[in-house]
Amino acid sequence: MIDLYYWPTPNGHKVTIFLEEAGLEYRIHPVDISAGDQFKPEFLTFSPNNRMPAIIDYAPEDGGRPVTVFESGAILLYLAEKTGRFLPDDLRGRKTVLEWLMWQMGGLGPMAGQNHHFVQYAPEQIPYAIDRYVKETNRLYGVLDARLAGRAWIADDYSIADIAIYPWIVPHERQQQTLSDFPELERWFSVMQARPAVVAAYEKGLPWSTRPAVTDEGKKLLFGQTAGVKKQT
């Protein structure tokens, strides 16, 4: 059994997609990021960066005490190694999957996240910031489109690279991107979207999807933190 601390965001969806694909038993503990659940002391004991997702694996491979993992990329890698799924064993195949996983973690996710922030959530429209991140998101879509030319999957076989990247393409309209401008990416996206495990993963998030992702109060929690600011619980 795996406990998943989750909210239906792109990073949260990554983990439910993997769990559904692998058929692992799990239970969701919602972490309402607009209500400040990510600052609760019990959550911070295993997710010290105040962010979801995080997991607790009660049946780790070494048979020891439960294992906690935070950061979505680390979770995908941990689960892939635990199950022997969606991560090649050979040197070159594994290297390629990890390259594209890190591309998402260090590129697409942060840049699209800043895109979301300045386009949708910033208290004032800052043209330079919007232009900067919309264009960088567009560039990254182009990189992915080129990679997918002649390939069914990002790293040849279906992998945690596909699982990590897909949820960040789902909100392409909010990112001011047009998928038809990227035909290889659009083809891959359609195939991903139809996978039964992907459909099931997004359905798991429906109970919490009607709540606004970021409320006015939530903005203070999500965007106003510094090292010296602590959420009062």
C-alpha positions as CSV (number, residue, x, y, z in Angstrom):
1,M,0.0,0.0,0.0
2,I,1.2,3.5,-0.9
3,D,-0.1,6.6,0.6
4,L,-0.2,9.5,-1.9
5,Y,-0.3,13.1,-0.7
6,Y,-1.9,14.8,-3.7
7,W,-3.7,17.6,-5.3
8,P,-4.9,17.6,-9.0
9,T,-2.1,19.7,-10.5
10,P,0.4,18.6,-13.2
11,N,2.8,17.3,-10.6
12,G,0.1,15.4,-8.8
13,H,-1.2,13.8,-12.0
14,K,2.3,12.5,-12.8
15,V,2.2,10.2,-9.8
16,T,-1.4,8.9,-10.2
17,I,-0.6,8.1,-13.9
18,F,2.3,6.0,-12.8
19,L,0.4,4.2,-10.1
20,E,-2.5,3.5,-12.4
21,E,-0.2,2.3,-15.2
22,A,1.7,0.0,-12.7
23,G,-1.5,-1.3,-11.0
24,L,-0.2,-0.4,-7.6
25,E,-2.5,-0.2,-4.6
26,Y,-2.7,3.3,-3.2
27,R,-4.8,5.7,-1.3
28,I,-5.0,9.4,-1.8
29,H,-4.7,12.0,1.0
30,P,-5.7,15.3,-0.5
31,V,-3.4,18.2,0.2
32,D,-5.4,21.4,-0.5
33,I,-2.7,23.8,-1.5
34,S,-5.0,26.8,-1.4
35,A,-6.0,26.0,2.2
36,G,-2.4,25.6,3.3
37,D,-2.5,21.9,3.9
38,Q,1.1,21.7,2.7
39,F,2.3,23.6,5.8
40,K,0.8,21.2,8.3
41,P,3.5,19.9,10.6
42,E,2.7,16.2,10.0
43,F,3.1,16.8,6.2
44,L,6.4,18.6,6.7
45,T,7.9,15.6,8.4
46,F,8.3,13.9,5.1
47,S,7.8,16.7,2.5
48,P,10.2,19.4,3.8
49,N,9.8,21.7,0.8
50,N,6.1,22.4,1.6
51,R,5.0,20.9,-1.7
52,M,3.0,18.0,-2.8
53,P,3.1,15.3,-4.2
54,A,4.8,13.0,-1.7
55,I,4.4,9.3,-1.0
56,I,4.8,6.9,1.9
57,D,5.6,3.3,0.7
58,Y,4.7,0.8,3.4
59,A,6.2,-2.1,1.5
60,P,9.7,-1.0,0.3
61,E,11.9,-3.4,-1.6
62,D,14.3,-3.7,1.2
63,G,11.6,-4.9,3.6
64,G,12.5,-2.2,6.1
65,R,10.5,0.6,7.6
66,P,8.3,2.7,5.4
67,V,10.0,4.9,2.8
68,T,8.9,8.5,2.2
69,V,9.7,10.3,-1.0
70,F,9.0,13.9,-2.0
71,E,9.4,15.7,-5.3
72,S,7.5,14.3,-8.3
73,G,10.5,13.4,-10.4
74,A,12.1,11.5,-7.4
75,I,8.8,9.7,-6.8
76,L,8.6,8.5,-10.5
77,L,12.2,7.3,-10.4
78,Y,11.6,5.5,-7.0
79,L,8.5,3.8,-8.3
80,A,10.1,2.8,-11.6
81,E,12.9,1.2,-9.7
82,K,10.6,-0.4,-7.2
83,T,8.4,-2.0,-9.9
84,G,10.9,-2.5,-12.7
85,R,8.5,-0.6,-15.0
86,F,8.9,2.3,-17.4
87,L,12.6,2.7,-17.0
88,P,15.0,0.7,-19.1
89,D,17.8,-1.4,-17.6
90,D,20.3,-0.8,-20.3
91,L,22.8,2.1,-19.9
92,R,21.8,4.1,-23.0
93,G,18.1,3.6,-22.6
94,R,18.1,4.6,-19.0
95,K,20.3,7.6,-19.7
96,T,17.8,8.8,-22.3
97,V,14.8,8.5,-20.1
98,L,16.6,10.3,-17.3
99,E,17.6,13.1,-19.7
100,W,14.0,13.8,-20.6
101,L,12.7,13.4,-17.1
102,M,15.2,16.1,-16.0
103,W,14.2,18.2,-19.0
104,Q,10.7,18.3,-17.7
105,M,11.8,18.9,-14.1
106,G,14.3,21.6,-14.9
107,G,12.7,23.1,-18.1
108,L,9.1,22.5,-19.1
109,G,7.7,22.4,-15.6
110,P,9.3,25.5,-14.2
111,M,8.9,27.6,-17.4
112,A,5.3,26.5,-17.9
113,G,4.7,27.2,-14.2
114,Q,6.0,30.7,-14.6
115,N,3.8,31.0,-17.7
116,H,0.8,30.1,-15.6
117,H,1.7,32.5,-12.8
118,F,2.2,35.6,-14.9
119,V,-0.7,34.9,-17.4
120,Q,-3.3,33.9,-14.8
121,Y,-2.3,34.7,-11.2
122,A,-0.1,37.8,-11.1
123,P,-1.9,40.8,-9.5
124,E,-0.9,42.9,-12.5
125,Q,-0.2,42.1,-16.1
126,I,3.5,42.4,-16.8
127,P,3.9,42.2,-20.6
128,Y,7.7,41.4,-20.4
129,A,7.1,38.5,-18.1
130,I,4.2,37.1,-20.0
131,D,6.1,37.4,-23.3
132,R,9.2,35.8,-21.8
133,Y,7.5,32.7,-20.4
134,V,5.0,32.2,-23.2
135,K,7.8,32.3,-25.7
136,E,10.0,30.0,-23.7
137,T,7.1,27.5,-23.3
138,N,6.7,27.7,-27.1
139,R,10.4,26.9,-27.6
140,L,10.2,23.9,-25.3
141,Y,7.2,22.6,-27.2
142,G,9.3,22.9,-30.3
143,V,12.1,20.9,-28.7
144,L,9.6,18.1,-27.7
145,D,8.0,18.2,-31.2
146,A,11.4,17.6,-32.8
147,R,12.2,14.8,-30.4
148,L,9.0,13.0,-31.2
149,A,9.5,13.0,-35.0
150,G,9.6,9.4,-36.1
151,R,9.1,8.1,-32.5
152,A,6.0,6.8,-30.8
153,W,7.4,7.7,-27.4
154,I,9.8,10.3,-26.1
155,A,12.5,7.7,-25.2
156,D,11.5,5.1,-27.8
157,D,9.6,2.9,-25.3
158,Y,6.8,4.3,-23.0
159,S,8.5,5.5,-19.9
160,I,8.4,7.8,-16.9
161,A,9.6,10.6,-19.3
162,D,6.2,10.4,-21.1
163,I,4.4,10.2,-17.7
164,A,6.2,13.3,-16.4
165,I,5.8,15.5,-19.5
166,Y,2.2,14.8,-20.4
167,P,0.5,16.6,-17.5
168,W,2.4,19.8,-18.3
169,I,1.1,19.7,-21.9
170,V,-2.6,19.2,-20.8
171,P,-3.0,22.9,-19.9
172,H,-1.6,24.0,-23.3
173,E,-4.4,26.5,-23.9
174,R,-3.7,28.2,-20.6
175,Q,-0.1,28.4,-21.6
176,Q,-1.2,30.2,-24.8
177,Q,0.1,27.4,-27.0
178,T,-1.6,25.8,-30.0
179,L,-1.0,22.1,-30.3
180,S,-1.7,22.0,-34.1
181,D,1.5,24.1,-34.5
182,F,3.4,21.0,-33.2
183,P,2.1,18.0,-35.2
184,E,4.4,15.4,-33.7
185,L,3.6,16.6,-30.2
186,E,-0.1,16.7,-31.0
187,R,0.0,13.1,-32.2
188,W,1.8,11.9,-29.1
189,F,-0.6,13.9,-26.9
190,S,-3.7,12.3,-28.4
191,V,-2.2,8.8,-27.8
192,M,-1.4,9.6,-24.2
193,Q,-4.8,11.2,-23.6
194,A,-6.5,7.9,-24.6
195,R,-4.5,5.6,-22.5
196,P,-6.8,3.9,-19.9
197,A,-4.4,4.5,-17.0
198,V,-4.2,8.2,-17.9
199,V,-8.0,8.5,-18.1
200,A,-8.3,6.7,-14.7
201,A,-5.6,8.9,-13.1
202,Y,-7.4,12.1,-14.1
203,E,-10.7,10.7,-12.9
204,K,-9.1,10.1,-9.5
205,G,-8.6,13.9,-9.2
206,L,-12.2,14.8,-10.0
207,P,-13.5,15.0,-6.4
208,W,-11.1,18.0,-5.9
209,S,-11.0,19.5,-9.4
210,T,-14.0,21.8,-8.9
211,R,-12.2,23.7,-6.2
212,P,-10.3,26.7,-7.6
213,A,-6.6,25.8,-7.9
214,V,-5.6,29.2,-6.5
215,T,-7.9,31.3,-4.4
216,D,-7.2,34.9,-3.3
217,E,-6.2,33.6,0.1
218,G,-4.3,30.8,-1.4
219,K,-2.2,33.2,-3.4
220,K,-0.8,34.5,-0.1
221,L,0.2,31.0,0.8
222,L,1.6,29.9,-2.6
223,F,3.3,33.1,-3.7
224,G,4.2,35.0,-0.6
225,Q,6.5,32.6,1.3
226,T,10.1,33.4,2.3
227,A,12.5,31.5,4.5
228,G,11.4,33.7,7.4
229,V,7.6,33.2,6.9
230,K,5.8,30.3,8.5
231,K,2.2,29.3,8.1
232,Q,0.4,29.4,11.4
233,T,-1.6,26.2,12.0
